[in-house]
Amino acid sequence: MHLARFPRRFLAHLPTPLERLDRLSKELGGPEIWIKRDDCTGMSTGGNKTRKLEFLMAEAELQGAEIVVTQGAIQSNHARQTAAFAAKMGMACHIVLEDRTGSNDANYNNNGNVLLDHLHGATTEKRGGGGDFNAVIEEIADQMRADGKKVYTIPGGGSNPTGALGYVNCAFELLGQVNGTGMKIDHIVTATGSAGTQAGLIVGLKAMNAQIPLLGIGVRAPKMKQEENVFKLACKTAEKLGCPGVVTREDVVANTDYVGEGYGIPTESGLEAIRMFAELEAILLDPVYSAKGAAGLIDLIRKGHFKKGERVVFLHTGGSAALFGYDAAFDFSDRWS
């Protein structure tokens, strides 16, 4: 499969490391855990959206865009990385931030990713939760076009067939790393939200006949909705690549037991995962996305779903900048002497 057919801005720090988590593996007493460090992709603290934006922003540039418009939740990693790409490429950026939690916490609304949005020069507007925010940004873009601006819109999470190419490429990259060292993988686990990461991965894995099961740990939608979203995008991505039908509905599996009260709302299991990864492996997760994925991984190991003698790769989707917007979720009073 020849991804060089598609326009791309090579700004990510790739390949990202693939590391064994010895202390976490020992603590859980189950499979050998490895981590694909897509928190190290570069562009304003990194994360999974960097891979997607390499393709999306190249398309924007080819279309002559002078401003990109996108949307996400208040502490959106995608929004922050889009703002960073726009700054690097000399474009303006406008972000519609959806208030999905109703939190009035000052750090949540102004620190973390929001601070970085503004540092990169983006303008933002905040709207109440609910509704079709991809439709909202198209309306805003149409208003800007009426004023003579050249606008490129990016859906939430960068999750369309163009963005998903970034994770088709990640699947190729990961397989190259393990094939080059003779390392057999039994399972891949990652957080899944706007669908682009899981969709791109499954297309890449199936196109390469990798025969490695991929499990998405949901962070927002119910199981059937999440799986349908991923499958639909995977099919469109496969068609874009010229391999329609490579992904079947049965290939797309999501576990949504770890969402908790809703998107962007921390869970106890997610906070435990943050502490475990930080204290055992010096790796930072975020409460919104990667921590819920890791919580699912940890719980499924404890329940015996992933077994001793197996090798599991956890794809880290990044997002540590969001920690600074969620300081109220942590209590470290016992760490002071």
N, C-alpha and C positions, 0 to 999 in steps of 0.2 A: 504494500500500500504506500502510495507516494504522496505524502502530505505537503511536499514542496510545491505541489500544484496550487496551493492556496496561499494568498498573501498573509504575511506574518511579520511582526516587528519583534526581533530577537532581543528582548530586554530582560527576560527572566534569568535567574542564576541556575542553570541546569547543566548536568543532571543533579537532582537533589539527592542528599545522602540516603542510604539504606543502612540502618543501624540495628544491632541486636540489643534488646533491653534485658540485660542479665538480671538486674535486681528486681525488676517488676515480674519477670518470669519466675524467679525463685519465690517471691512473695506470694504469688497466686498458685504456684505448684501445679500448673497445667501445661499447656503447650509452650513451645519456644516462641516468644513474641519478638517480632521485628517491627520497625517503624520506618515508613517512607516519609522523609522530612519535607513535606511540601509547605511547612511553615518557613522554609529557608529559600523560597523562590525569589526573594528580593522585591523591590518596589514598595517602599514604605512598610517595613516589617514583614512583608511576604504573606503568603497564603495561597489557597487554591485558585483564587480568581486571577492571579497573575498569568497562569497558563492560558486561561480563556481569553484574557484581554490582549494577549499577543496577537491573536487572530482577529478579534473584534476591532481593536484599534487600528490594525492594518487596513481593515475594510473601511473604517471611518476615514482614514487618511486618503485612500484611493478615491473615495467619493467627494473629497475636497471639503470635509467638515471643518468648521471653525469652532464649533461647540458640541459637546456630547451631553446628553441628558439621560439620567438613569434614576433608579429608585431602589430603596431598601428600607429595612427597619432602622431605628435610631442608631443603634450600635452596629451598623452594617460594615462588614469587612469588604464586601464588594464595592460599596460606595467609596470607601477610603482608597482602595486600590485603583478604582476608576479615576479618582481625583489625581492620584499620583501619576498615572499614565498620561492624563491630559496635560499635567504640568510638564512632564518630560518631553512631550511631543508638541508643546506650544499651542495647545487648544484650551478654550474655556470649558468649564464643567459646571453643570447645574444638577443638583440632587434633590429629589423629593423623598423626604424621610417619613416613613409611616410609623405612627405611634401605636405599636401593638401591645404595649404593656400598661399604659396609663401612668407610668412612674413619673413623679415630680422631683426625683432625686437630682440634685445639681450636677453631680459627676456623671450620672447616666446620660443626661441631656446635653452636656457640654464638654466632657472629658473623653478620653479614649479615642475611638474612631472619629467622633465628631470634631474633636480638636484637630486631628490630622486632616480631616476633610478641608477645614478652613485654612490650615497651614499650607496646604497644597494649592490654595487659591480658589477652591470651589465655592459657589453660592448654594445655599440650602433653603428649603422651606419644609415646614412640618405640617403634616395633615393627620387627622384622626384615622384610626385603624378601620379596616374593612374596605371592600370594594376592589375593583380591578385597577391596580396601580400601573400596570403596563399600559392600559388605556389612558390613564391620567397623563403619563409622560408623553404619549402621542399627541394629546390635546395641547399640551404645553409646547411641544415641538412645532405643531402647526401654527400656533400663535407667533413663535419666533420666526418661522419661515415667512409668514405674512409680513414680518418686519424686515425681510430681506436677508436673514441669517441662514447659513448652511449648517444644518443640524443633523446629527446622527444619534439615534436612540438605542440604548442598550437595555434589554429587559432585566428584571431583578435577578441577581446572581450571575448575570452574563450567560443565562441558560437558554440558548437557542442552538441550532445546528452548527453555526459558526463558532460559538464559544465552546461547545462540546468537543470540537477538534482538539482543544488543549489537553483533554483527558484521554482521547484516543492516543495522542502522542505520549502521554504519561504511561499508558499501558505498554506501549512499545518500549519506552525507556526502562520501566521496571523489569520487563521480561529480558531485556538486554543485560541488565545488571545481574539477574539471577542465573541466566544461561551462561554468562561469562565466568561465573564462579562455581557452577555445578550445584546450585542451591535449589532444592525442590520446595515449592510453596504449596501448602494444603488449602489455605483460605486467605482471602483478602477482605478486610472490614474497613468501612469508612462511614462518616456521617453523610446523610443525604437530606437535602432541603429543597432547593429550587430545581433539582434533578440533573443539572448539567454534568456534575462530576461523575455521578454513578452511571449516567447514560453514556458518556464518552468512554469511561473505563470498560463497560460491558461490551460496547461495540469493538473497541480495540482488542480486548481479550478474545472475543469470539472470532474476529477476523483473523487473528493469529492462531486460532485453535488451541488456546492456552490450556483449556480444561482445568481452570482454577475457579472454584465457586466464589462469587462476589456477594457480600452481604452489606446492604445499606442500613445504617441505624438512623431512623427518622428523627427529625428535630421539629417538625411542625404538623404535617398532614396525617390523617389516619392511614392505616396500612394500604387499603385498596386504592385510595386516591393517590398516595405516594407512588405505588407501583405502577399505576396507570400513567401518571405524569412521566415517570422515568421511561417506561416502555414506549410511549408516544414519541418522546424526544429521541430515544435511541433509534427508532425506526426512521425518523427524519434525518438523523445524522448518518445512518448507514446509507440512505438514499443519496445524500450529498456526496458520500465517498465512493458511490458506485457499487455497493455491495448490499442491495436490498434483501431483506429476509435473513440476514446473518444472525439476528437476535430474535429469539422466540419469547413469548410471554413468560414461559417458565424460567427463563434465564434471569428475570428481574425479581429480586427478593428483597423486601424491606421488613425490618422489625421496628415497630413504632411504640414499643412498650416503655420507652425512656424519655418521651416528650415532656411528661409532667403536666403542669397546669397550662402550658402553651409556649409558643415560640418566644424566646428572649427572656423567659422566666426561669431562673436557676432552680435546679433540683438537688436534693441531698446526695443522690448518687453521682450527679455531675460534679458537685463540690468535692466529694470524696475522690473522684477521678483526678481532679485538678491537683489535690494535695498529694496523691500517690505519685503521679507523674513528676511533680515538682520535687518532692522529697526523695524519691528513689532514683530518678533518672535526669533531674535538672532540666526537664522539658516543660514548657508552659502551654497549657490548654486555655480555651476561653469558655465561659459559662454557657454561651448561646449554642455553639455548634460542635466544636471538637470534643468538649467535655461530655456531652450527651452521647456522642459516638463512642468515646472511651468507656463511659459508664456501661453501655451495652456490652462492649467487649469484656469488661471485667466481670459483669454479672453472668454472662454466658459461659465464661471460663469456670466460674464458681459452680455453676449448675451442670458442668460436664459436657456442654455442647461442643466446646473445643477441648480436645483431649491431650493428655500427656503423650509425647512422642510426635505430635503434629507441629507444624510450623505455620504461624499466623502472621500476616503482615497487616499492620494498622496504618492506613493512609492518614497522616496528620494534615488537616485542611487549614491550619494556621489560625490566626485571630487573636493572638495574645494581647494586642492593643486594646481589645474590649475589656480586659481585666480592670483597667483603670476607670472604667465606667461602672464597674460592679463591686467597688470596694465595700459597699454596705452589706454584701452577701457573706463577707468573711468576718470572723471574730478571732483575732490573734492576741486577745488580752492576756492569755496564759503564757505567751512567748516573752513578755516583758518581765524583767526582774528588778 
